Amino acid sequence: MTLVVAALLAFACERLHTPLPWMIGPLVGTALGCVLGLPLASAGPLRNAGQWAIGTALGLYFTPQVVSIVVGQAGAIVAGIAWALGLGAAFGAWLAHSNRGIGGLDRATIFFSSAIGGASEMAVLAERHGGRVELVASAHSVRIMLVVLVIPFGFQFAGIQGLDPFVPGPARVDAGGLLLLIAATSALSLLLQRWNKPNPWVLGSLAVAATLTASGIELSALPHWMTNLGQLFIGVALGTRFTPAFIHTAPRWLLTVAGGTLLSIAASAAFAWLLASWVGLHPATVLLGTSPGGIAEMCLTAKVLQLGVPIVTAFHVTRMAAVVLLAGPLFRWSERLRRA
């Protein structure tokens, strides 16, 4: 029932010419339905399939020429990592100031709620350091949903679309090549999942598809319906997080997270404009790369709106790796500094 509702909403958004109709329609619709108590649900294997489709589609952009261009933007990518860490610290200060007086709100909860990283990874780190997992998970859910809604609609309102000089390497769908591509990308994704690595179905499929494309091996393009279904599955997975219990969990906390997210988007827009003028990229591309959104959602936005897909992907992959690796050590360092 959830998939039927999501598909109908996607078709409706497509007719209304909204941005990212196959993700935003299911996301908003299932979120509202779940809040109202409808028995809508997300299936883990379908969410993985959606992430696989997006990761594979992104990897097909990394032709040898594109790889050289991305490497040439290493300075901008490093600046994006530094921005993410600084933005997370500022977001944490906002949450701590705005939620003074709330009982049981500890430093670990605030720190990992404000880190610009994956929701599941930050929730695991918060639990490991004694934080409140439900508040961390709710903060990241609100942040990602707001970024997914605000930035694409903002770009559509401003008429920003179709600036991307990059196109995927494979130009046509080949049945045999597609089966080989599915097998190779799924194999690494399953291996990364077995090793408990973050975002295994995005990063595994992305790594294999990008390596093949960069090596000049073009097995097949990805059918358009596959990327549409990928968007739908991701939209449902995000939307079904918003249950009635979710809304009743610390309303003040959720409001301050929403306010901080909007401020973060505005700050990222200003930073993107400055960085873009320095490195010669379009500000919209840099904003997608430095915004406080998730890797799958922001890279998908870049793909649909044709806004520098490989550059945005490089920004988010490196940022996610840096935040996941550094968040725990940075929190422990800040705790030692505070006690000292």
C-alpha positions as CSV (number, residue, x, y, z in Angstrom):
1,M,0.0,0.0,0.0
2,T,2.8,2.4,0.8
3,L,4.4,1.9,-2.6
4,V,1.1,2.5,-4.4
5,V,0.5,5.7,-2.4
6,A,4.1,6.8,-3.0
7,A,3.9,6.1,-6.8
8,L,0.6,8.0,-7.1
9,L,2.2,11.0,-5.3
10,A,5.3,10.9,-7.5
11,F,3.1,10.9,-10.6
12,A,1.1,13.9,-9.2
13,C,4.3,15.8,-8.4
14,E,5.6,15.1,-11.9
15,R,2.4,16.5,-13.4
16,L,2.8,19.6,-11.1
17,H,6.4,20.0,-12.3
18,T,7.9,20.0,-8.8
19,P,11.6,19.4,-8.4
20,L,12.6,15.7,-7.8
21,P,9.0,14.5,-8.0
22,W,9.9,10.8,-7.5
23,M,11.6,11.6,-4.2
24,I,9.8,14.6,-2.8
25,G,6.3,13.3,-3.5
26,P,6.8,10.0,-1.7
27,L,8.8,11.8,1.1
28,V,6.2,14.4,1.9
29,G,3.2,12.1,1.4
30,T,4.4,9.2,3.5
31,A,5.6,11.6,6.2
32,L,2.1,13.2,6.5
33,G,0.4,9.8,6.3
34,C,2.6,8.4,9.1
35,V,2.1,11.4,11.3
36,L,-1.7,11.0,10.8
37,G,-1.4,7.4,11.9
38,L,-1.7,5.6,8.6
39,P,0.0,2.1,8.5
40,L,2.7,3.1,6.0
41,A,6.1,1.3,6.2
42,S,9.5,1.2,4.6
43,A,11.3,-2.0,3.7
44,G,15.0,-2.2,4.3
45,P,15.8,-4.1,1.1
46,L,14.0,-1.5,-1.0
47,R,15.8,1.3,0.7
48,N,19.0,-0.5,-0.1
49,A,17.9,-0.9,-3.7
50,G,17.2,2.8,-3.9
51,Q,20.6,3.7,-2.6
52,W,22.2,1.2,-5.0
53,A,20.4,2.8,-8.0
54,I,21.6,6.3,-7.0
55,G,25.2,5.2,-6.3
56,T,25.4,3.4,-9.6
57,A,23.9,6.3,-11.6
58,L,26.4,8.7,-10.0
59,G,29.4,6.4,-10.6
60,L,28.7,6.4,-14.4
61,Y,29.6,10.1,-14.6
62,F,33.3,9.5,-13.6
63,T,34.8,9.2,-17.1
64,P,38.6,9.7,-17.3
65,Q,38.2,13.4,-18.3
66,V,35.8,14.0,-15.4
67,V,38.2,12.4,-12.9
68,S,40.9,14.8,-13.9
69,I,38.6,17.7,-13.4
70,V,37.5,16.5,-9.9
71,V,41.1,16.0,-8.8
72,G,41.8,19.6,-9.9
73,Q,39.2,20.7,-7.4
74,A,40.9,19.1,-4.4
75,G,41.4,22.4,-2.7
76,A,37.7,23.2,-2.8
77,I,36.8,19.7,-1.5
78,V,39.1,20.1,1.5
79,A,37.5,23.5,2.1
80,G,34.1,21.8,2.0
81,I,35.3,19.3,4.7
82,A,36.5,22.1,6.9
83,W,33.2,24.0,6.4
84,A,31.2,20.9,7.4
85,L,33.2,20.5,10.7
86,G,32.8,24.2,11.5
87,L,29.1,24.3,10.6
88,G,28.5,21.3,12.9
89,A,30.2,23.1,15.8
90,A,28.1,26.2,15.2
91,F,25.0,24.1,14.9
92,G,25.9,22.4,18.2
93,A,26.3,25.8,19.9
94,W,22.9,26.9,18.6
95,L,21.3,23.7,20.0
96,A,23.0,24.0,23.4
97,H,21.9,27.7,23.7
98,S,18.3,27.2,22.5
99,N,17.6,24.1,24.6
100,R,19.0,25.3,28.0
101,G,16.8,23.9,30.8
102,I,15.7,20.7,29.0
103,G,16.4,17.8,31.4
104,G,18.6,15.0,30.3
105,L,20.1,16.9,27.4
106,D,23.8,16.0,27.5
107,R,26.8,17.1,25.5
108,A,27.0,13.9,23.5
109,T,23.4,14.2,22.3
110,I,24.0,17.8,21.2
111,F,27.4,17.1,19.6
112,F,26.3,14.1,17.5
113,S,22.9,15.7,16.6
114,S,24.7,18.7,15.1
115,A,27.5,16.8,13.3
116,I,26.9,17.0,9.5
117,G,27.1,13.3,9.0
118,G,24.9,10.2,8.3
119,A,22.0,9.8,10.7
120,S,22.7,6.1,11.5
121,E,26.4,6.6,12.0
122,M,25.9,9.6,14.3
123,A,23.2,7.7,16.3
124,V,25.6,4.8,16.9
125,L,28.4,7.2,18.0
126,A,26.0,9.0,20.3
127,E,24.9,5.7,22.0
128,R,28.5,4.7,22.4
129,H,29.3,8.0,24.2
130,G,26.1,8.0,26.4
131,G,23.9,10.3,24.3
132,R,20.2,10.0,23.7
133,V,19.8,8.1,20.5
134,E,16.1,9.1,19.8
135,L,17.0,12.8,19.9
136,V,20.0,12.4,17.7
137,A,18.0,10.4,15.1
138,S,15.1,12.8,15.2
139,A,17.5,15.8,14.7
140,H,19.1,14.2,11.6
141,S,15.7,13.3,10.2
142,V,14.4,16.9,10.5
143,R,17.7,18.3,9.0
144,I,17.7,16.0,6.0
145,M,14.0,16.5,5.2
146,L,14.3,20.3,5.4
147,V,17.3,20.4,3.2
148,V,15.7,18.1,0.6
149,L,12.6,20.4,0.5
150,V,14.2,23.8,0.7
151,I,17.1,23.6,-1.7
152,P,15.4,22.0,-4.7
153,F,12.4,24.2,-4.5
154,G,14.6,27.2,-4.0
155,F,16.6,26.3,-7.1
156,Q,13.3,25.8,-9.1
157,F,12.0,29.2,-7.9
158,A,15.3,30.8,-9.0
159,G,15.3,29.0,-12.4
160,I,18.6,27.2,-11.7
161,Q,18.9,24.0,-13.8
162,G,20.8,22.5,-16.6
163,L,24.2,24.0,-16.0
164,D,26.1,20.7,-15.9
165,P,28.7,20.1,-18.6
166,F,29.1,16.5,-17.4
167,V,27.2,13.5,-18.9
168,P,27.3,9.8,-17.9
169,G,29.9,7.7,-19.8
170,P,27.6,4.9,-21.1
171,A,25.0,6.3,-23.5
172,R,22.7,3.4,-24.0
173,V,21.2,0.5,-22.1
174,D,22.7,-2.9,-22.9
175,A,20.9,-5.9,-21.3
176,G,24.0,-8.1,-20.8
177,G,26.2,-5.2,-19.6
178,L,23.5,-4.1,-17.2
179,L,23.3,-7.5,-15.6
180,L,27.1,-7.5,-15.2
181,L,27.0,-3.9,-13.7
182,I,24.2,-5.0,-11.3
183,A,26.2,-8.0,-10.2
184,A,29.5,-6.1,-9.7
185,T,28.1,-3.2,-7.9
186,S,25.9,-5.3,-5.6
187,A,28.8,-7.6,-4.7
188,L,30.9,-4.8,-3.2
189,S,27.8,-3.2,-1.6
190,L,27.0,-6.5,0.1
191,L,30.6,-6.8,1.3
192,L,30.6,-3.3,2.7
193,Q,27.3,-4.0,4.5
194,R,28.8,-7.2,6.0
195,W,31.8,-5.1,7.3
196,N,29.3,-2.6,8.8
197,K,30.6,0.3,6.7
198,P,28.6,3.5,6.5
199,N,26.2,3.9,3.5
200,P,27.3,0.6,1.9
201,W,24.8,0.6,-0.9
202,V,25.6,4.1,-2.0
203,L,29.4,3.9,-1.7
204,G,29.8,0.3,-2.9
205,S,27.9,0.8,-6.1
206,L,29.4,4.2,-6.6
207,A,33.0,2.9,-6.2
208,V,32.5,0.0,-8.7
209,A,30.6,2.0,-11.3
210,A,33.1,4.9,-11.0
211,T,36.1,2.6,-11.3
212,L,34.8,0.9,-14.3
213,T,33.8,4.1,-16.0
214,A,37.1,5.8,-15.2
215,S,38.9,2.8,-16.7
216,G,37.0,3.2,-20.0
217,I,34.8,0.1,-19.3
218,E,31.2,1.1,-20.2
219,L,29.0,-1.9,-19.6
220,S,25.6,-0.1,-19.8
221,A,23.7,3.0,-18.9
222,L,21.1,2.8,-16.1
223,P,17.5,2.8,-17.3
224,H,15.5,5.9,-16.4
225,W,12.9,3.9,-14.5
226,M,15.5,2.5,-12.2
227,T,16.6,5.9,-11.0
228,N,13.0,6.9,-10.6
229,L,12.3,3.9,-8.4
230,G,15.5,4.6,-6.5
231,Q,14.2,8.1,-5.7
232,L,10.8,6.6,-4.7
233,F,12.4,4.1,-2.3
234,I,14.6,6.7,-0.7
235,G,11.7,9.1,-0.3
236,V,9.6,6.4,1.4
237,A,12.5,5.5,3.7
238,L,12.9,9.1,4.8
239,G,9.1,9.8,5.1
240,T,8.2,6.8,7.2
241,R,10.6,8.1,10.0
242,F,8.0,10.7,10.9
243,T,5.6,8.8,13.2
244,P,3.0,10.3,15.6
245,A,5.4,9.5,18.5
246,F,8.2,11.3,16.6
247,I,6.2,14.6,16.5
248,H,5.5,14.3,20.3
249,T,9.1,13.8,21.2
250,A,10.6,17.0,22.6
251,P,8.8,19.6,20.4
252,R,11.1,22.3,21.5
253,W,14.1,20.2,20.5
254,L,12.6,19.6,17.0
255,L,11.8,23.3,16.5
256,T,15.3,24.4,17.4
257,V,16.8,21.7,15.1
258,A,14.5,23.1,12.3
259,G,15.6,26.7,12.9
260,G,19.2,25.7,13.1
261,T,18.9,23.8,9.8
262,L,17.4,26.8,8.0
263,L,20.2,29.0,9.4
264,S,22.8,26.4,8.2
265,I,21.3,26.4,4.7
266,A,21.6,30.2,4.6
267,A,25.2,30.1,5.9
268,S,26.1,27.4,3.4
269,A,24.7,29.5,0.5
270,A,26.9,32.4,1.5
271,F,29.9,30.1,1.9
272,A,29.2,28.5,-1.5
273,W,29.1,31.8,-3.2
274,L,32.5,32.8,-1.8
275,L,34.0,29.4,-2.5
276,A,32.6,29.3,-6.1
277,S,34.1,32.7,-6.9
278,W,37.5,31.4,-5.7
279,V,37.5,28.0,-7.6
280,G,35.5,29.0,-10.7
281,L,32.5,26.6,-10.2
282,H,28.9,27.6,-10.3
283,P,27.5,28.6,-6.8
284,A,24.6,26.2,-7.2
285,T,27.0,23.2,-7.6
286,V,29.1,24.3,-4.6
287,L,25.9,24.8,-2.5
288,L,24.8,21.2,-3.2
289,G,28.3,20.0,-2.3
290,T,28.5,22.0,1.0
291,S,24.9,22.0,2.2
292,P,24.0,20.1,5.4
293,G,22.1,17.4,3.4
294,G,22.7,13.7,3.0
295,I,24.9,12.2,0.3
296,A,22.2,10.3,-1.6
297,E,19.7,13.2,-1.5
298,M,22.1,16.0,-2.5
299,C,23.8,14.0,-5.2
300,L,20.5,13.0,-6.6
301,T,19.4,16.6,-6.7
302,A,22.5,17.4,-8.7
303,K,21.7,14.6,-11.1
304,V,18.1,15.6,-11.7
305,L,18.8,19.3,-12.0
306,Q,22.1,18.7,-13.9
307,L,24.3,20.7,-11.5
308,G,27.8,19.3,-11.5
309,V,27.1,15.7,-10.4
310,P,30.8,14.5,-10.1
311,I,31.8,17.6,-8.2
312,V,28.9,17.3,-5.8
313,T,29.5,13.6,-5.3
314,A,33.2,14.2,-4.5
315,F,32.3,16.8,-2.0
316,H,29.9,14.5,-0.2
317,V,31.9,11.3,-0.3
318,T,35.0,12.9,1.2
319,R,33.0,14.9,3.7
320,M,31.1,11.9,4.9
321,A,34.3,9.9,5.4
322,A,35.9,12.7,7.2
323,V,33.0,13.4,9.6
324,V,32.4,9.7,10.4
325,L,36.1,9.2,11.1
326,L,36.6,12.4,13.1
327,A,33.4,12.9,15.0
328,G,34.2,10.4,17.8
329,P,37.8,11.6,18.3
330,L,36.8,15.3,18.2
331,F,34.1,14.7,20.8
332,R,36.5,12.9,23.1
333,W,39.1,15.7,22.6
334,S,36.5,18.4,23.4
335,E,35.5,16.5,26.6
336,R,39.1,16.3,27.8
337,L,39.6,20.0,27.0
338,R,36.5,20.9,28.9
339,R,37.5,18.9,32.0
340,A,41.0,20.4,31.9
